[in-house]
Amino acid sequence: MRHLLLGCPFAKQTWHEILSWLRMTTAGPNHGESLMDWWLHTRQNTPTLMRKGLASIALLTPWMIWKQRNDCIFDGAQPLVHVLVSKIKDEAKQWARAGAPGLRVILPSTWDVH
């Protein structure tokens, strides 16, 4: 599970793309640590105002990686990072529109969710 969500090249690239898109300076989780370890360490180094948004991304990204895995196994989908990143961005926008205040703080201001 750790490899799938954190350690495989596909997951690592996905985390990198999402954190870069959000202008987060933190590195993504690595294979040697759990998601919880990464979150606790990253949370300490994240400005208070951005922590809720990062928490949402820390839940959304592995969830979407897992769904992509299921699509590949059960529906024959191809694992394409740019497609998954686009889906994560769309889902984050939906979460923000539904009232996730932390995401509204970290999403790019050019997105109409504010």
Backbone bond lengths (Angstrom), bond angles and torsions (degrees), N, CA, C in turn:
res aa  C-N    CA-C-N  psi(-1)  N-CA   C-N-CA  omega(-1)  CA-C   N-CA-C  phi
1 M - - - 1.456 - - 1.535 109.73 -
2 R 1.331 116.50 -46.17 1.464 119.91 -179.33 1.529 110.25 -59.21
3 H 1.335 115.59 -42.15 1.463 118.88 179.86 1.535 110.50 -61.08
4 L 1.315 116.45 -46.59 1.462 120.93 -177.72 1.526 112.17 -60.29
5 L 1.325 116.99 -45.89 1.467 121.06 -173.06 1.523 114.26 -87.50
6 L 1.339 116.39 -22.19 1.459 118.79 -173.25 1.522 114.62 -128.96
7 G 1.329 117.27 -36.85 1.456 119.76 -165.83 1.506 117.69 -99.94
8 C 1.312 118.47 -25.90 1.463 118.29 -177.02 1.534 109.37 -71.05
9 P 1.324 117.07 152.96 1.468 119.83 -178.71 1.531 113.41 -55.08
10 F 1.321 117.27 -36.52 1.464 121.18 178.67 1.527 110.60 -61.52
11 A 1.329 116.91 -47.95 1.468 121.14 179.74 1.524 110.70 -65.92
12 K 1.323 117.30 -43.17 1.469 120.41 -179.71 1.525 111.19 -60.07
13 Q 1.324 116.31 -44.19 1.464 119.52 179.47 1.526 111.12 -66.01
14 T 1.324 116.30 -38.58 1.467 120.16 178.31 1.521 110.43 -61.96
15 W 1.332 117.17 -49.02 1.467 120.90 178.10 1.529 110.38 -57.81
16 H 1.328 116.46 -45.31 1.466 120.34 -178.95 1.534 110.95 -60.11
17 E 1.321 116.44 -46.58 1.467 120.40 -178.99 1.527 111.71 -62.84
18 I 1.318 117.26 -42.73 1.468 120.59 -178.18 1.525 110.74 -68.30
19 L 1.318 117.45 -46.66 1.470 119.61 -179.45 1.528 110.98 -65.33
20 S 1.325 117.91 -35.70 1.470 121.11 176.59 1.525 110.81 -66.45
21 W 1.315 116.67 -43.11 1.466 121.61 178.56 1.525 110.96 -58.36
22 L 1.330 116.28 -36.70 1.465 120.90 -179.59 1.529 112.77 -85.92
23 R 1.325 115.96 3.28 1.470 121.81 -179.51 1.527 112.03 60.74
24 M 1.327 116.34 32.79 1.462 121.20 178.38 1.525 107.60 -87.99
25 T 1.307 116.90 131.42 1.459 120.39 -177.35 1.520 112.84 -85.29
26 T 1.305 117.48 -7.00 1.453 120.88 -179.53 1.527 111.12 -73.39
27 A 1.309 115.66 149.12 1.466 120.36 173.25 1.523 108.45 -78.11
28 G 1.292 116.23 152.71 1.456 120.11 176.80 1.515 110.86 -71.16
29 P 1.316 116.43 168.96 1.463 119.94 178.85 1.523 110.23 -62.23
30 N 1.326 115.58 149.75 1.457 118.52 177.31 1.522 109.90 -114.62
31 H 1.305 115.17 167.96 1.467 121.51 -173.81 1.530 112.61 -64.14
32 G 1.319 117.88 -23.92 1.460 121.17 -176.64 1.520 114.90 -81.86
33 E 1.308 118.13 -5.33 1.461 120.84 -178.88 1.523 110.12 -128.80
34 S 1.312 115.41 159.00 1.460 119.33 176.61 1.526 108.86 -81.27
35 L 1.303 115.22 163.99 1.462 119.77 176.70 1.525 109.80 -60.79
36 M 1.325 116.56 -38.71 1.466 120.68 178.90 1.524 110.76 -64.50
37 D 1.332 118.34 -43.26 1.469 121.06 177.57 1.524 110.43 -59.90
38 W 1.330 115.68 -45.38 1.462 119.45 179.30 1.523 110.23 -61.35
39 W 1.327 116.51 -45.86 1.462 120.85 -178.22 1.520 110.94 -60.77
40 L 1.320 118.02 -47.21 1.466 120.65 -178.49 1.523 111.17 -62.16
41 H 1.322 116.77 -42.30 1.466 120.22 179.28 1.533 110.90 -67.76
42 T 1.315 116.16 -45.79 1.463 120.98 -177.63 1.520 111.41 -66.56
43 R 1.316 116.13 -38.43 1.471 120.97 -179.53 1.524 111.16 -58.28
44 Q 1.328 116.05 -40.79 1.469 120.31 -179.81 1.521 111.76 -62.40
45 N 1.322 116.58 -31.54 1.463 121.13 -176.00 1.530 113.29 -99.19
46 T 1.312 116.47 12.03 1.463 121.59 -179.44 1.524 108.94 -109.49
47 P 1.329 118.16 135.01 1.464 119.75 177.09 1.530 110.96 -54.43
48 T 1.313 116.14 142.32 1.467 122.33 -175.80 1.520 112.05 -51.39
49 L 1.306 117.33 -42.08 1.460 121.83 -177.71 1.531 112.85 -61.50
50 M 1.327 116.90 -26.06 1.463 121.16 -175.42 1.526 113.48 -97.77
51 R 1.314 118.18 -4.58 1.471 120.86 -172.68 1.517 113.97 -65.45
52 K 1.317 118.29 -40.38 1.469 119.71 179.99 1.526 110.79 -65.68
53 G 1.299 116.24 -39.02 1.461 119.38 177.96 1.513 111.68 -65.18
54 L 1.322 116.26 -42.19 1.455 120.02 177.30 1.523 110.63 -63.94
55 A 1.331 116.79 -36.88 1.470 120.21 177.25 1.528 110.10 -61.82
56 S 1.316 116.87 -41.73 1.464 119.99 178.41 1.525 111.01 -62.96
57 I 1.315 116.25 -43.20 1.467 120.22 179.07 1.525 110.74 -66.34
58 A 1.336 116.91 -35.18 1.469 121.05 178.70 1.525 111.58 -67.01
59 L 1.312 117.86 -21.91 1.470 121.88 174.32 1.532 111.25 -91.77
60 L 1.311 115.69 -43.20 1.459 120.84 -175.14 1.526 112.54 -66.23
61 T 1.316 117.39 -44.14 1.466 120.13 -174.55 1.526 112.65 -62.88
62 P 1.343 119.74 -51.16 1.474 117.31 178.05 1.530 112.81 -63.92
63 W 1.328 116.57 -34.84 1.462 119.70 177.89 1.527 110.34 -60.53
64 M 1.322 116.71 -44.12 1.460 120.45 -179.10 1.536 111.47 -71.58
65 I 1.337 117.71 -34.14 1.471 120.20 174.40 1.527 109.16 -62.19
66 W 1.326 116.55 -43.43 1.463 121.03 179.13 1.537 110.86 -61.98
67 K 1.327 116.77 -44.09 1.460 120.16 178.88 1.530 110.94 -63.70
68 Q 1.331 116.75 -37.30 1.468 120.59 177.37 1.523 110.28 -64.21
69 R 1.313 116.16 -41.05 1.466 121.42 176.82 1.528 109.92 -58.79
70 N 1.332 116.56 -45.75 1.468 120.11 178.95 1.526 111.43 -63.21
71 D 1.329 116.90 -40.47 1.463 120.18 177.52 1.531 110.99 -60.82
72 C 1.327 116.59 -39.03 1.468 120.61 179.22 1.527 111.22 -67.31
73 I 1.317 116.16 -44.59 1.464 120.39 -176.64 1.522 112.00 -72.80
74 F 1.313 117.20 -47.16 1.460 120.53 -171.18 1.527 114.74 -94.23
75 D 1.337 116.81 -23.87 1.463 119.56 -176.60 1.526 113.35 -117.94
76 G 1.333 117.25 0.50 1.455 120.65 178.64 1.515 114.65 72.53
77 A 1.324 117.83 20.00 1.470 121.33 179.35 1.531 110.24 -67.96
78 Q 1.312 115.71 155.47 1.459 121.66 176.31 1.526 109.12 -92.90
79 P 1.333 118.19 136.38 1.469 120.36 179.44 1.531 111.19 -78.63
80 L 1.311 116.88 95.04 1.458 122.51 -179.31 1.526 109.01 -112.73
81 V 1.320 115.91 120.08 1.466 120.70 -176.31 1.518 111.12 -58.90
82 H 1.319 117.98 -46.47 1.471 119.31 -176.29 1.526 111.97 -62.57
83 V 1.319 117.43 -32.04 1.466 120.39 177.50 1.523 110.04 -70.01
84 L 1.327 116.80 -44.93 1.463 120.20 179.33 1.524 111.06 -64.33
85 V 1.312 117.35 -43.14 1.465 120.74 179.33 1.528 109.86 -60.13
86 S 1.306 117.51 -41.52 1.464 121.11 177.46 1.528 111.07 -61.97
87 K 1.329 117.20 -41.56 1.463 121.01 177.89 1.528 111.33 -64.75
88 I 1.327 116.76 -39.56 1.471 120.31 178.94 1.526 109.69 -65.02
89 K 1.314 117.30 -42.85 1.468 120.74 178.12 1.523 111.13 -60.78
90 D 1.316 116.10 -44.65 1.470 119.94 179.02 1.525 111.20 -62.79
91 E 1.319 116.49 -43.03 1.465 120.20 -179.98 1.528 110.86 -66.49
92 A 1.330 117.46 -40.09 1.468 120.88 177.70 1.528 110.22 -61.18
93 K 1.310 116.19 -40.05 1.465 120.55 178.07 1.527 110.23 -62.92
94 Q 1.326 116.93 -42.28 1.467 120.71 178.18 1.527 110.98 -63.70
95 W 1.328 116.70 -42.97 1.469 120.39 178.17 1.523 110.21 -60.58
96 A 1.333 116.74 -43.35 1.468 120.43 -179.87 1.526 110.59 -63.86
97 R 1.312 117.04 -43.21 1.466 120.44 178.49 1.522 111.76 -64.96
98 A 1.331 116.38 -29.46 1.466 120.90 179.41 1.524 111.70 -79.08
99 G 1.337 116.63 -5.38 1.453 119.23 173.92 1.508 116.55 115.55
100 A 1.322 118.81 11.43 1.466 120.48 176.98 1.532 108.23 -73.83
101 P 1.339 117.75 96.41 1.466 120.39 -172.59 1.522 113.41 -63.83
102 G 1.309 117.43 -32.80 1.460 119.74 -179.99 1.514 112.49 -64.28
103 L 1.312 116.51 -36.96 1.462 119.55 178.42 1.517 111.03 -68.63
104 R 1.304 117.18 -33.80 1.469 119.53 178.45 1.525 111.11 -61.57
105 V 1.311 116.34 -29.50 1.465 120.70 -179.55 1.518 111.13 -73.21
106 I 1.333 117.58 -40.22 1.463 119.12 -172.82 1.522 114.71 -96.65
107 L 1.332 118.27 -16.67 1.464 118.68 178.67 1.521 109.87 -67.93
108 P 1.320 117.33 146.88 1.465 119.89 178.89 1.530 111.26 -53.95
109 S 1.309 116.13 139.42 1.467 120.94 -175.57 1.526 112.22 -65.74
110 T 1.317 117.64 -17.02 1.462 120.46 178.18 1.526 111.90 -73.40
111 W 1.335 116.98 -12.65 1.460 120.49 178.29 1.512 108.26 -83.22
112 D 1.305 116.95 135.33 1.462 121.72 -177.26 1.528 110.93 -84.56
113 V 1.333 115.83 70.84 1.468 120.44 177.88 1.523 110.23 -125.45
114 H 1.327 116.78 1.01 1.468 120.42 -172.34 1.508 111.68 -94.18
